[in-house]
């Protein structure tokens, strides 16, 4: 499935519609593009706003890509496992 297809036609993803899938390396994944639907534009703007307020800067070629501007450990590479969080569905 193309990462640029409509949300319902991409791989299953319960997140907000951002106009492309996560990790879609297409020009449509640029943070600001004119061809976004109003809801997609609003979702991207909300993400940029929230991340900016918490000290992150967006890489304008990838709507999902952010860097902490005042990185406290700029020379350190952290490598640790990320475990899935238990959800209410897991308890059933």
PyMOL Python script that loads the backbone (N, CA, C, O; Angstrom):
from pymol import cmd

cmd.read_pdbstr("""\
ATOM      1  N   UNK A   1       0.833  -1.186   0.000  1.00  0.00           N
ATOM      2  CA  UNK A   1       0.000   0.000   0.000  1.00  0.00           C
ATOM      3  C   UNK A   1       0.876   1.247   0.000  1.00  0.00           C
ATOM      4  O   UNK A   1       1.881   1.312   0.707  1.00  0.00           O
ATOM      5  N   UNK A   2       0.493   2.213  -0.782  1.00  0.00           N
ATOM      6  CA  UNK A   2       1.255   3.458  -0.854  1.00  0.00           C
ATOM      7  C   UNK A   2       1.068   4.281   0.412  1.00  0.00           C
ATOM      8  O   UNK A   2      -0.050   4.419   0.908  1.00  0.00           O
ATOM      9  N   UNK A   3       2.151   4.822   0.929  1.00  0.00           N
ATOM     10  CA  UNK A   3       2.079   5.630   2.147  1.00  0.00           C
ATOM     11  C   UNK A   3       1.378   6.963   1.899  1.00  0.00           C
ATOM     12  O   UNK A   3       1.059   7.683   2.845  1.00  0.00           O
ATOM     13  N   UNK A   4       1.139   7.289   0.644  1.00  0.00           N
ATOM     14  CA  UNK A   4       0.454   8.541   0.301  1.00  0.00           C
ATOM     15  C   UNK A   4      -1.030   8.332   0.020  1.00  0.00           C
ATOM     16  O   UNK A   4      -1.747   9.292  -0.261  1.00  0.00           O
ATOM     17  N   UNK A   5      -1.492   7.100   0.094  1.00  0.00           N
ATOM     18  CA  UNK A   5      -2.908   6.810  -0.160  1.00  0.00           C
ATOM     19  C   UNK A   5      -3.767   7.419   0.946  1.00  0.00           C
ATOM     20  O   UNK A   5      -3.254   7.796   1.999  1.00  0.00           O
ATOM     21  N   UNK A   6      -5.053   7.512   0.707  1.00  0.00           N
ATOM     22  CA  UNK A   6      -5.979   8.008   1.724  1.00  0.00           C
ATOM     23  C   UNK A   6      -5.860   7.143   2.970  1.00  0.00           C
ATOM     24  O   UNK A   6      -5.517   5.965   2.878  1.00  0.00           O
ATOM     25  N   UNK A   7      -6.140   7.719   4.130  1.00  0.00           N
ATOM     26  CA  UNK A   7      -5.917   7.024   5.391  1.00  0.00           C
ATOM     27  C   UNK A   7      -6.555   5.640   5.439  1.00  0.00           C
ATOM     28  O   UNK A   7      -5.914   4.699   5.906  1.00  0.00           O
ATOM     29  N   UNK A   8      -7.760   5.483   4.987  1.00  0.00           N
ATOM     30  CA  UNK A   8      -8.430   4.189   5.009  1.00  0.00           C
ATOM     31  C   UNK A   8      -7.853   3.171   4.044  1.00  0.00           C
ATOM     32  O   UNK A   8      -8.175   1.986   4.128  1.00  0.00           O
ATOM     33  N   UNK A   9      -6.996   3.620   3.121  1.00  0.00           N
ATOM     34  CA  UNK A   9      -6.408   2.730   2.124  1.00  0.00           C
ATOM     35  C   UNK A   9      -4.954   2.375   2.442  1.00  0.00           C
ATOM     36  O   UNK A   9      -4.335   1.589   1.725  1.00  0.00           O
ATOM     37  N   UNK A  10      -4.412   2.953   3.515  1.00  0.00           N
ATOM     38  CA  UNK A  10      -3.052   2.626   3.954  1.00  0.00           C
ATOM     39  C   UNK A  10      -3.120   1.485   4.954  1.00  0.00           C
ATOM     40  O   UNK A  10      -4.207   1.021   5.300  1.00  0.00           O
ATOM     41  N   UNK A  11      -1.981   1.040   5.412  1.00  0.00           N
ATOM     42  CA  UNK A  11      -1.933   0.022   6.465  1.00  0.00           C
ATOM     43  C   UNK A  11      -2.732   0.520   7.664  1.00  0.00           C
ATOM     44  O   UNK A  11      -2.758   1.722   7.926  1.00  0.00           O
ATOM     45  N   UNK A  12      -3.374  -0.371   8.387  1.00  0.00           N
ATOM     46  CA  UNK A  12      -4.197   0.048   9.527  1.00  0.00           C
ATOM     47  C   UNK A  12      -3.423   0.951  10.488  1.00  0.00           C
ATOM     48  O   UNK A  12      -2.310   0.627  10.903  1.00  0.00           O
ATOM     49  N   UNK A  13      -4.025   2.075  10.830  1.00  0.00           N
ATOM     50  CA  UNK A  13      -3.376   3.065  11.680  1.00  0.00           C
ATOM     51  C   UNK A  13      -4.470   3.869  12.382  1.00  0.00           C
ATOM     52  O   UNK A  13      -5.203   4.606  11.723  1.00  0.00           O
ATOM     53  N   UNK A  14      -4.592   3.743  13.693  1.00  0.00           N
ATOM     54  CA  UNK A  14      -5.668   4.433  14.403  1.00  0.00           C
ATOM     55  C   UNK A  14      -5.359   5.896  14.748  1.00  0.00           C
ATOM     56  O   UNK A  14      -6.144   6.540  15.444  1.00  0.00           O
ATOM     57  N   UNK A  15      -4.236   6.423  14.275  1.00  0.00           N
ATOM     58  CA  UNK A  15      -3.863   7.793  14.628  1.00  0.00           C
ATOM     59  C   UNK A  15      -4.647   8.821  13.816  1.00  0.00           C
ATOM     60  O   UNK A  15      -5.415   8.476  12.919  1.00  0.00           O
ATOM     61  N   UNK A  16      -4.435  10.082  14.152  1.00  0.00           N
ATOM     62  CA  UNK A  16      -5.061  11.170  13.392  1.00  0.00           C
ATOM     63  C   UNK A  16      -4.581  11.132  11.945  1.00  0.00           C
ATOM     64  O   UNK A  16      -3.473  10.677  11.661  1.00  0.00           O
ATOM     65  N   UNK A  17      -5.416  11.610  11.041  1.00  0.00           N
ATOM     66  CA  UNK A  17      -5.038  11.654   9.623  1.00  0.00           C
ATOM     67  C   UNK A  17      -4.095  12.828   9.399  1.00  0.00           C
ATOM     68  O   UNK A  17      -4.485  13.988   9.534  1.00  0.00           O
ATOM     69  N   UNK A  18      -2.856  12.513   9.058  1.00  0.00           N
ATOM     70  CA  UNK A  18      -1.845  13.532   8.818  1.00  0.00           C
ATOM     71  C   UNK A  18      -1.558  13.714   7.324  1.00  0.00           C
ATOM     72  O   UNK A  18      -0.692  14.505   6.952  1.00  0.00           O
ATOM     73  N   UNK A  19      -2.271  12.996   6.482  1.00  0.00           N
ATOM     74  CA  UNK A  19      -2.091  13.138   5.039  1.00  0.00           C
ATOM     75  C   UNK A  19      -1.204  12.089   4.422  1.00  0.00           C
ATOM     76  O   UNK A  19      -1.346  11.782   3.238  1.00  0.00           O
ATOM     77  N   UNK A  20      -0.292  11.530   5.190  1.00  0.00           N
ATOM     78  CA  UNK A  20       0.540  10.408   4.760  1.00  0.00           C
ATOM     79  C   UNK A  20       0.752   9.514   5.973  1.00  0.00           C
ATOM     80  O   UNK A  20       0.461   9.898   7.106  1.00  0.00           O
ATOM     81  N   UNK A  21       1.256   8.334   5.719  1.00  0.00           N
ATOM     82  CA  UNK A  21       1.641   7.449   6.812  1.00  0.00           C
ATOM     83  C   UNK A  21       2.920   7.982   7.459  1.00  0.00           C
ATOM     84  O   UNK A  21       3.643   8.778   6.860  1.00  0.00           O
ATOM     85  N   UNK A  22       3.185   7.542   8.668  1.00  0.00           N
ATOM     86  CA  UNK A  22       4.439   7.818   9.362  1.00  0.00           C
ATOM     87  C   UNK A  22       5.581   7.190   8.565  1.00  0.00           C
ATOM     88  O   UNK A  22       5.428   6.104   8.007  1.00  0.00           O
ATOM     89  N   UNK A  23       6.703   7.862   8.512  1.00  0.00           N
ATOM     90  CA  UNK A  23       7.890   7.388   7.786  1.00  0.00           C
ATOM     91  C   UNK A  23       7.668   7.274   6.281  1.00  0.00           C
ATOM     92  O   UNK A  23       8.304   6.453   5.620  1.00  0.00           O
ATOM     93  N   UNK A  24       6.778   8.083   5.742  1.00  0.00           N
ATOM     94  CA  UNK A  24       6.539   8.136   4.304  1.00  0.00           C
ATOM     95  C   UNK A  24       7.522   9.135   3.703  1.00  0.00           C
ATOM     96  O   UNK A  24       7.432  10.333   3.970  1.00  0.00           O
ATOM     97  N   UNK A  25       8.444   8.657   2.907  1.00  0.00           N
ATOM     98  CA  UNK A  25       9.470   9.524   2.348  1.00  0.00           C
ATOM     99  C   UNK A  25       9.065   9.997   0.960  1.00  0.00           C
ATOM    100  O   UNK A  25       9.634   9.594  -0.055  1.00  0.00           O
ATOM    101  N   UNK A  26       8.065  10.864   0.956  1.00  0.00           N
ATOM    102  CA  UNK A  26       7.494  11.438  -0.254  1.00  0.00           C
ATOM    103  C   UNK A  26       7.332  12.931   0.006  1.00  0.00           C
ATOM    104  O   UNK A  26       7.206  13.341   1.160  1.00  0.00           O
ATOM    105  N   UNK A  27       7.332  13.742  -1.030  1.00  0.00           N
ATOM    106  CA  UNK A  27       7.159  15.186  -0.855  1.00  0.00           C
ATOM    107  C   UNK A  27       5.851  15.508  -0.125  1.00  0.00           C
ATOM    108  O   UNK A  27       5.746  16.555   0.514  1.00  0.00           O
ATOM    109  N   UNK A  28       4.863  14.628  -0.212  1.00  0.00           N
ATOM    110  CA  UNK A  28       3.591  14.849   0.486  1.00  0.00           C
ATOM    111  C   UNK A  28       3.756  14.790   2.004  1.00  0.00           C
ATOM    112  O   UNK A  28       2.866  15.217   2.740  1.00  0.00           O
ATOM    113  N   UNK A  29       4.881  14.267   2.473  1.00  0.00           N
ATOM    114  CA  UNK A  29       5.145  14.197   3.906  1.00  0.00           C
ATOM    115  C   UNK A  29       5.796  15.473   4.444  1.00  0.00           C
ATOM    116  O   UNK A  29       5.991  15.605   5.653  1.00  0.00           O
ATOM    117  N   UNK A  30       6.135  16.414   3.554  1.00  0.00           N
ATOM    118  CA  UNK A  30       6.659  17.694   4.036  1.00  0.00           C
ATOM    119  C   UNK A  30       5.628  18.307   4.977  1.00  0.00           C
ATOM    120  O   UNK A  30       4.427  18.204   4.726  1.00  0.00           O
ATOM    121  N   UNK A  31       6.071  18.931   6.037  1.00  0.00           N
ATOM    122  CA  UNK A  31       5.151  19.439   7.057  1.00  0.00           C
ATOM    123  C   UNK A  31       4.114  20.384   6.474  1.00  0.00           C
ATOM    124  O   UNK A  31       2.934  20.290   6.811  1.00  0.00           O
ATOM    125  N   UNK A  32       4.531  21.281   5.619  1.00  0.00           N
ATOM    126  CA  UNK A  32       3.594  22.239   5.015  1.00  0.00           C
ATOM    127  C   UNK A  32       3.557  22.045   3.505  1.00  0.00           C
ATOM    128  O   UNK A  32       4.511  22.374   2.801  1.00  0.00           O
ATOM    129  N   UNK A  33       2.453  21.512   3.024  1.00  0.00           N
ATOM    130  CA  UNK A  33       2.250  21.370   1.586  1.00  0.00           C
ATOM    131  C   UNK A  33       0.850  21.861   1.252  1.00  0.00           C
ATOM    132  O   UNK A  33      -0.059  21.703   2.067  1.00  0.00           O
ATOM    133  N   UNK A  34       0.649  22.448   0.084  1.00  0.00           N
ATOM    134  CA  UNK A  34      -0.659  23.023  -0.248  1.00  0.00           C
ATOM    135  C   UNK A  34      -1.773  22.011  -0.488  1.00  0.00           C
ATOM    136  O   UNK A  34      -2.948  22.368  -0.400  1.00  0.00           O
ATOM    137  N   UNK A  35      -1.441  20.779  -0.784  1.00  0.00           N
ATOM    138  CA  UNK A  35      -2.479  19.819  -1.172  1.00  0.00           C
ATOM    139  C   UNK A  35      -3.153  19.102   0.003  1.00  0.00           C
ATOM    140  O   UNK A  35      -3.949  18.190  -0.219  1.00  0.00           O
ATOM    141  N   UNK A  36      -2.857  19.489   1.231  1.00  0.00           N
ATOM    142  CA  UNK A  36      -3.485  18.840   2.382  1.00  0.00           C
ATOM    143  C   UNK A  36      -4.961  19.191   2.486  1.00  0.00           C
ATOM    144  O   UNK A  36      -5.373  20.299   2.145  1.00  0.00           O
ATOM    145  N   UNK A  37      -5.743  18.247   2.956  1.00  0.00           N
ATOM    146  CA  UNK A  37      -7.145  18.519   3.286  1.00  0.00           C
ATOM    147  C   UNK A  37      -7.156  19.368   4.562  1.00  0.00           C
ATOM    148  O   UNK A  37      -6.204  19.306   5.341  1.00  0.00           O
ATOM    149  N   UNK A  38      -8.197  20.149   4.790  1.00  0.00           N
ATOM    150  CA  UNK A  38      -8.235  21.010   5.988  1.00  0.00           C
ATOM    151  C   UNK A  38      -7.983  20.256   7.298  1.00  0.00           C
ATOM    152  O   UNK A  38      -7.260  20.758   8.158  1.00  0.00           O
ATOM    153  N   UNK A  39      -8.557  19.074   7.467  1.00  0.00           N
ATOM    154  CA  UNK A  39      -8.358  18.308   8.707  1.00  0.00           C
ATOM    155  C   UNK A  39      -6.897  17.869   8.849  1.00  0.00           C
ATOM    156  O   UNK A  39      -6.344  17.904   9.949  1.00  0.00           O
ATOM    157  N   UNK A  40      -6.274  17.457   7.745  1.00  0.00           N
ATOM    158  CA  UNK A  40      -4.875  17.043   7.778  1.00  0.00           C
ATOM    159  C   UNK A  40      -3.983  18.227   8.139  1.00  0.00           C
ATOM    160  O   UNK A  40      -3.059  18.091   8.940  1.00  0.00           O
ATOM    161  N   UNK A  41      -4.259  19.377   7.552  1.00  0.00           N
ATOM    162  CA  UNK A  41      -3.487  20.593   7.855  1.00  0.00           C
ATOM    163  C   UNK A  41      -3.621  20.944   9.329  1.00  0.00           C
ATOM    164  O   UNK A  41      -2.633  21.259   9.992  1.00  0.00           O
ATOM    165  N   UNK A  42      -4.848  20.889   9.840  1.00  0.00           N
ATOM    166  CA  UNK A  42      -5.100  21.208  11.244  1.00  0.00           C
ATOM    167  C   UNK A  42      -4.359  20.228  12.159  1.00  0.00           C
ATOM    168  O   UNK A  42      -3.787  20.643  13.167  1.00  0.00           O
ATOM    169  N   UNK A  43      -4.362  18.956  11.825  1.00  0.00           N
ATOM    170  CA  UNK A  43      -3.658  17.953  12.634  1.00  0.00           C
ATOM    171  C   UNK A  43      -2.154  18.205  12.649  1.00  0.00           C
ATOM    172  O   UNK A  43      -1.515  18.094  13.694  1.00  0.00           O
ATOM    173  N   UNK A  44      -1.594  18.542  11.502  1.00  0.00           N
ATOM    174  CA  UNK A  44      -0.152  18.823  11.445  1.00  0.00           C
ATOM    175  C   UNK A  44       0.181  20.096  12.206  1.00  0.00           C
ATOM    176  O   UNK A  44       1.178  20.149  12.926  1.00  0.00           O
ATOM    177  N   UNK A  45      -0.648  21.120  12.053  1.00  0.00           N
ATOM    178  CA  UNK A  45      -0.414  22.375  12.772  1.00  0.00           C
ATOM    179  C   UNK A  45      -0.492  22.162  14.283  1.00  0.00           C
ATOM    180  O   UNK A  45       0.291  22.740  15.036  1.00  0.00           O
ATOM    181  N   UNK A  46      -1.438  21.333  14.723  1.00  0.00           N
ATOM    182  CA  UNK A  46      -1.570  21.038  16.150  1.00  0.00           C
ATOM    183  C   UNK A  46      -0.304  20.343  16.659  1.00  0.00           C
ATOM    184  O   UNK A  46       0.209  20.698  17.720  1.00  0.00           O
ATOM    185  N   UNK A  47       0.202  19.359  15.913  1.00  0.00           N
ATOM    186  CA  UNK A  47       1.412  18.655  16.313  1.00  0.00           C
ATOM    187  C   UNK A  47       2.599  19.611  16.394  1.00  0.00           C
ATOM    188  O   UNK A  47       3.347  19.585  17.372  1.00  0.00           O
ATOM    189  N   UNK A  48       2.778  20.446  15.384  1.00  0.00           N
ATOM    190  CA  UNK A  48       3.884  21.414  15.382  1.00  0.00           C
ATOM    191  C   UNK A  48       3.762  22.340  16.586  1.00  0.00           C
ATOM    192  O   UNK A  48       4.754  22.600  17.266  1.00  0.00           O
ATOM    193  N   UNK A  49       2.564  22.838  16.855  1.00  0.00           N
ATOM    194  CA  UNK A  49       2.351  23.763  17.964  1.00  0.00           C
ATOM    195  C   UNK A  49       2.671  23.115  19.313  1.00  0.00           C
ATOM    196  O   UNK A  49       3.388  23.695  20.128  1.00  0.00           O
ATOM    197  N   UNK A  50       2.149  21.931  19.542  1.00  0.00           N
ATOM    198  CA  UNK A  50       2.388  21.244  20.819  1.00  0.00           C
ATOM    199  C   UNK A  50       3.872  20.938  20.998  1.00  0.00           C
ATOM    200  O   UNK A  50       4.434  21.179  22.067  1.00  0.00           O
ATOM    201  N   UNK A  51       4.498  20.416  19.967  1.00  0.00           N
ATOM    202  CA  UNK A  51       5.919  20.075  20.065  1.00  0.00           C
ATOM    203  C   UNK A  51       6.772  21.330  20.274  1.00  0.00           C
ATOM    204  O   UNK A  51       7.711  21.310  21.071  1.00  0.00           O
ATOM    205  N   UNK A  52       6.458  22.410  19.574  1.00  0.00           N
ATOM    206  CA  UNK A  52       7.209  23.661  19.723  1.00  0.00           C
ATOM    207  C   UNK A  52       7.103  24.176  21.163  1.00  0.00           C
ATOM    208  O   UNK A  52       8.095  24.616  21.744  1.00  0.00           O
ATOM    209  N   UNK A  53       5.893  24.119  21.733  1.00  0.00           N
ATOM    210  CA  UNK A  53       5.701  24.595  23.109  1.00  0.00           C
ATOM    211  C   UNK A  53       6.499  23.787  24.122  1.00  0.00           C
ATOM    212  O   UNK A  53       6.741  24.247  25.238  1.00  0.00           O
ATOM    213  N   UNK A  54       6.904  22.593  23.739  1.00  0.00           N
ATOM    214  CA  UNK A  54       7.675  21.748  24.651  1.00  0.00           C
ATOM    215  C   UNK A  54       9.146  21.644  24.248  1.00  0.00           C
ATOM    216  O   UNK A  54       9.857  20.739  24.686  1.00  0.00           O
ATOM    217  N   UNK A  55       9.592  22.582  23.409  1.00  0.00           N
ATOM    218  CA  UNK A  55      11.015  22.698  23.107  1.00  0.00           C
ATOM    219  C   UNK A  55      11.529  21.907  21.924  1.00  0.00           C
ATOM    220  O   UNK A  55      12.737  21.716  21.787  1.00  0.00           O
ATOM    221  N   UNK A  56      10.629  21.439  21.061  1.00  0.00           N
ATOM    222  CA  UNK A  56      11.052  20.655  19.897  1.00  0.00           C
ATOM    223  C   UNK A  56      10.903  21.453  18.607  1.00  0.00           C
ATOM    224  O   UNK A  56      10.000  22.279  18.472  1.00  0.00           O
ATOM    225  N   UNK A  57      11.792  21.195  17.674  1.00  0.00           N
ATOM    226  CA  UNK A  57      11.763  21.845  16.360  1.00  0.00           C
ATOM    227  C   UNK A  57      11.488  20.793  15.299  1.00  0.00           C
ATOM    228  O   UNK A  57      12.087  19.718  15.301  1.00  0.00           O
ATOM    229  N   UNK A  58      10.574  21.116  14.393  1.00  0.00           N
ATOM    230  CA  UNK A  58      10.206  20.199  13.319  1.00  0.00           C
ATOM    231  C   UNK A  58      11.205  20.250  12.175  1.00  0.00           C
ATOM    232  O   UNK A  58      11.700  21.318  11.813  1.00  0.00           O
ATOM    233  N   UNK A  59      11.499  19.079  11.606  1.00  0.00           N
ATOM    234  CA  UNK A  59      12.259  18.976  10.364  1.00  0.00           C
ATOM    235  C   UNK A  59      11.212  19.091   9.259  1.00  0.00           C
ATOM    236  O   UNK A  59      10.356  18.216   9.133  1.00  0.00           O
ATOM    237  N   UNK A  60      11.264  20.143   8.466  1.00  0.00           N
ATOM    238  CA  UNK A  60      10.163  20.482   7.554  1.00  0.00           C
ATOM    239  C   UNK A  60       9.932  19.494   6.408  1.00  0.00           C
ATOM    240  O   UNK A  60       8.947  19.628   5.682  1.00  0.00           O
ATOM    241  N   UNK A  61      10.794  18.530   6.231  1.00  0.00           N
ATOM    242  CA  UNK A  61      10.602  17.525   5.168  1.00  0.00           C
ATOM    243  C   UNK A  61       9.838  16.293   5.659  1.00  0.00           C
ATOM    244  O   UNK A  61       9.468  15.433   4.860  1.00  0.00           O
ATOM    245  N   UNK A  62       9.600  16.206   6.981  1.00  0.00           N
ATOM    246  CA  UNK A  62       8.911  15.052   7.565  1.00  0.00           C
ATOM    247  C   UNK A  62       8.021  15.544   8.698  1.00  0.00           C
ATOM    248  O   UNK A  62       8.539  15.972   9.730  1.00  0.00           O
ATOM    249  N   UNK A  63       6.709  15.499   8.544  1.00  0.00           N
ATOM    250  CA  UNK A  63       5.801  16.055   9.547  1.00  0.00           C
ATOM    251  C   UNK A  63       5.975  15.415  10.921  1.00  0.00           C
ATOM    252  O   UNK A  63       5.606  16.036  11.917  1.00  0.00           O
ATOM    253  N   UNK A  64       6.519  14.208  11.020  1.00  0.00           N
ATOM    254  CA  UNK A  64       6.657  13.474  12.281  1.00  0.00           C
ATOM    255  C   UNK A  64       8.016  13.647  12.937  1.00  0.00           C
ATOM    256  O   UNK A  64       8.216  13.156  14.048  1.00  0.00           O
ATOM    257  N   UNK A  65       8.946  14.318  12.301  1.00  0.00           N
ATOM    258  CA  UNK A  65      10.345  14.359  12.725  1.00  0.00           C
ATOM    259  C   UNK A  65      10.622  15.631  13.529  1.00  0.00           C
ATOM    260  O   UNK A  65      10.461  16.742  13.025  1.00  0.00           O
ATOM    261  N   UNK A  66      11.039  15.455  14.781  1.00  0.00           N
ATOM    262  CA  UNK A  66      11.314  16.584  15.686  1.00  0.00           C
ATOM    263  C   UNK A  66      12.639  16.369  16.391  1.00  0.00           C
ATOM    264  O   UNK A  66      13.083  15.240  16.601  1.00  0.00           O
ATOM    265  N   UNK A  67      13.262  17.491  16.752  1.00  0.00           N
ATOM    266  CA  UNK A  67      14.512  17.482  17.495  1.00  0.00           C
ATOM    267  C   UNK A  67      14.359  18.393  18.702  1.00  0.00           C
ATOM    268  O   UNK A  67      13.835  19.501  18.586  1.00  0.00           O
ATOM    269  N   UNK A  68      14.812  17.930  19.855  1.00  0.00           N
ATOM    270  CA  UNK A  68      14.795  18.753  21.055  1.00  0.00           C
ATOM    271  C   UNK A  68      15.836  19.850  20.878  1.00  0.00           C
ATOM    272  O   UNK A  68      17.019  19.564  20.698  1.00  0.00           O
ATOM    273  N   UNK A  69      15.395  21.108  20.930  1.00  0.00           N
ATOM    274  CA  UNK A  69      16.304  22.215  20.630  1.00  0.00           C
ATOM    275  C   UNK A  69      17.407  22.385  21.667  1.00  0.00           C
ATOM    276  O   UNK A  69      18.546  22.673  21.299  1.00  0.00           O
ATOM    277  N   UNK A  70      17.106  22.218  22.935  1.00  0.00           N
ATOM    278  CA  UNK A  70      18.129  22.354  23.978  1.00  0.00           C
ATOM    279  C   UNK A  70      18.494  20.965  24.480  1.00  0.00           C
ATOM    280  O   UNK A  70      18.283  20.634  25.647  1.00  0.00           O
ATOM    281  N   UNK A  71      19.040  20.167  23.589  1.00  0.00           N
ATOM    282  CA  UNK A  71      19.406  18.786  23.887  1.00  0.00           C
ATOM    283  C   UNK A  71      20.425  18.757  25.027  1.00  0.00           C
ATOM    284  O   UNK A  71      21.519  19.303  24.883  1.00  0.00           O
ATOM    285  N   UNK A  72      20.082  18.122  26.169  1.00  0.00           N
ATOM    286  CA  UNK A  72      21.010  18.110  27.301  1.00  0.00           C
ATOM    287  C   UNK A  72      22.200  17.164  27.116  1.00  0.00           C
ATOM    288  O   UNK A  72      23.209  17.312  27.806  1.00  0.00           O
ATOM    289  N   UNK A  73      22.104  16.204  26.204  1.00  0.00           N
ATOM    290  CA  UNK A  73      23.188  15.249  25.978  1.00  0.00           C
ATOM    291  C   UNK A  73      23.465  15.127  24.474  1.00  0.00           C
ATOM    292  O   UNK A  73      23.257  14.056  23.902  1.00  0.00           O
ATOM    293  N   UNK A  74      23.927  16.192  23.828  1.00  0.00           N
ATOM    294  CA  UNK A  74      24.064  16.179  22.366  1.00  0.00           C
ATOM    295  C   UNK A  74      25.061  15.159  21.824  1.00  0.00           C
ATOM    296  O   UNK A  74      24.982  14.806  20.647  1.00  0.00           O
ATOM    297  N   UNK A  75      25.981  14.683  22.629  1.00  0.00           N
ATOM    298  CA  UNK A  75      26.992  13.727  22.152  1.00  0.00           C
ATOM    299  C   UNK A  75      26.692  12.295  22.563  1.00  0.00           C
ATOM    300  O   UNK A  75      27.514  11.406  22.340  1.00  0.00           O
ATOM    301  N   UNK A  76      25.527  12.057  23.159  1.00  0.00           N
ATOM    302  CA  UNK A  76      25.190  10.727  23.658  1.00  0.00           C
ATOM    303  C   UNK A  76      24.133  10.067  22.785  1.00  0.00           C
ATOM    304  O   UNK A  76      23.122  10.680  22.442  1.00  0.00           O
ATOM    305  N   UNK A  77      24.375   8.820  22.432  1.00  0.00           N
ATOM    306  CA  UNK A  77      23.385   8.025  21.704  1.00  0.00           C
ATOM    307  C   UNK A  77      22.743   7.091  22.716  1.00  0.00           C
ATOM    308  O   UNK A  77      23.428   6.277  23.336  1.00  0.00           O
ATOM    309  N   UNK A  78      21.450   7.202  22.882  1.00  0.00           N
ATOM    310  CA  UNK A  78      20.725   6.347  23.814  1.00  0.00           C
ATOM    311  C   UNK A  78      20.132   5.174  23.043  1.00  0.00           C
ATOM    312  O   UNK A  78      19.490   5.362  22.010  1.00  0.00           O
ATOM    313  N   UNK A  79      20.344   3.999  23.534  1.00  0.00           N
ATOM    314  CA  UNK A  79      19.819   2.794  22.891  1.00  0.00           C
ATOM    315  C   UNK A  79      19.192   1.926  23.976  1.00  0.00           C
ATOM    316  O   UNK A  79      19.897   1.296  24.764  1.00  0.00           O
ATOM    317  N   UNK A  80      17.885   1.900  24.009  1.00  0.00           N
ATOM    318  CA  UNK A  80      17.187   1.118  25.019  1.00  0.00           C
ATOM    319  C   UNK A  80      15.891   0.584  24.422  1.00  0.00           C
ATOM    320  O   UNK A  80      15.334   1.186  23.504  1.00  0.00           O
ATOM    321  N   UNK A  81      15.414  -0.533  24.935  1.00  0.00           N
ATOM    322  CA  UNK A  81      14.184  -1.109  24.381  1.00  0.00           C
ATOM    323  C   UNK A  81      12.960  -0.279  24.757  1.00  0.00           C
ATOM    324  O   UNK A  81      12.891   0.291  25.847  1.00  0.00           O
ATOM    325  N   UNK A  82      12.022  -0.221  23.863  1.00  0.00           N
ATOM    326  CA  UNK A  82      10.753   0.449  24.127  1.00  0.00           C
ATOM    327  C   UNK A  82       9.695  -0.635  24.191  1.00  0.00           C
ATOM    328  O   UNK A  82       9.439  -1.331  23.209  1.00  0.00           O
ATOM    329  N   UNK A  83       9.094  -0.768  25.340  1.00  0.00           N
ATOM    330  CA  UNK A  83       8.104  -1.814  25.574  1.00  0.00           C
ATOM    331  C   UNK A  83       6.702  -1.267  25.323  1.00  0.00           C
ATOM    332  O   UNK A  83       6.418  -0.120  25.667  1.00  0.00           O
ATOM    333  N   UNK A  84       5.827  -2.068  24.731  1.00  0.00           N
ATOM    334  CA  UNK A  84       4.452  -1.603  24.521  1.00  0.00           C
ATOM    335  C   UNK A  84       3.747  -1.413  25.860  1.00  0.00           C
ATOM    336  O   UNK A  84       3.963  -2.162  26.813  1.00  0.00           O
ATOM    337  N   UNK A  85       2.909  -0.402  25.903  1.00  0.00           N
ATOM    338  CA  UNK A  85       2.148  -0.109  27.104  1.00  0.00           C
ATOM    339  C   UNK A  85       0.893  -0.967  27.113  1.00  0.00           C
ATOM    340  O   UNK A  85       0.274  -1.173  26.069  1.00  0.00           O
ATOM    341  N   UNK A  86       0.516  -1.463  28.274  1.00  0.00           N
ATOM    342  CA  UNK A  86      -0.696  -2.269  28.385  1.00  0.00           C
ATOM    343  C   UNK A  86      -1.905  -1.357  28.202  1.00  0.00           C
ATOM    344  O   UNK A  86      -1.953  -0.263  28.764  1.00  0.00           O
ATOM    345  N   UNK A  87      -2.877  -1.807  27.416  1.00  0.00           N
ATOM    346  CA  UNK A  87      -4.095  -1.030  27.198  1.00  0.00           C
ATOM    347  C   UNK A  87      -5.273  -1.749  27.825  1.00  0.00           C
ATOM    348  O   UNK A  87      -5.155  -2.899  28.247  1.00  0.00           O
ATOM    349  N   UNK A  88      -6.394  -1.082  27.885  1.00  0.00           N
ATOM    350  CA  UNK A  88      -7.600  -1.704  28.446  1.00  0.00           C
ATOM    351  C   UNK A  88      -8.021  -2.911  27.620  1.00  0.00           C
ATOM    352  O   UNK A  88      -8.620  -3.838  28.163  1.00  0.00           O
ATOM    353  N   UNK A  89      -7.724  -2.927  26.315  1.00  0.00           N
ATOM    354  CA  UNK A  89      -8.040  -4.076  25.467  1.00  0.00           C
ATOM    355  C   UNK A  89      -7.227  -5.310  25.846  1.00  0.00           C
ATOM    356  O   UNK A  89      -7.686  -6.440  25.679  1.00  0.00           O
ATOM    357  N   UNK A  90      -6.006  -5.084  26.361  1.00  0.00           N
ATOM    358  CA  UNK A  90      -5.138  -6.205  26.753  1.00  0.00           C
ATOM    359  C   UNK A  90      -5.692  -6.930  27.979  1.00  0.00           C
ATOM    360  O   UNK A  90      -5.399  -8.107  28.189  1.00  0.00           O
ATOM    361  N   UNK A  91      -6.478  -6.244  28.774  1.00  0.00           N
ATOM    362  CA  UNK A  91      -6.983  -6.807  30.032  1.00  0.00           C
ATOM    363  C   UNK A  91      -8.212  -7.656  29.849  1.00  0.00           C
ATOM    364  O   UNK A  91      -8.649  -8.316  30.792  1.00  0.00           O
ATOM    365  N   UNK A  92      -8.782  -7.660  28.665  1.00  0.00           N
ATOM    366  CA  UNK A  92     -10.024  -8.421  28.424  1.00  0.00           C
ATOM    367  C   UNK A  92      -9.770  -9.888  28.199  1.00  0.00           C
ATOM    368  O   UNK A  92     -10.711 -10.652  27.984  1.00  0.00           O
TER     369      UNK A  92
END
""", "prot")
cmd.dss("prot")
cmd.show_as("cartoon", "prot")
cmd.util.cbc("prot")
cmd.orient("prot")
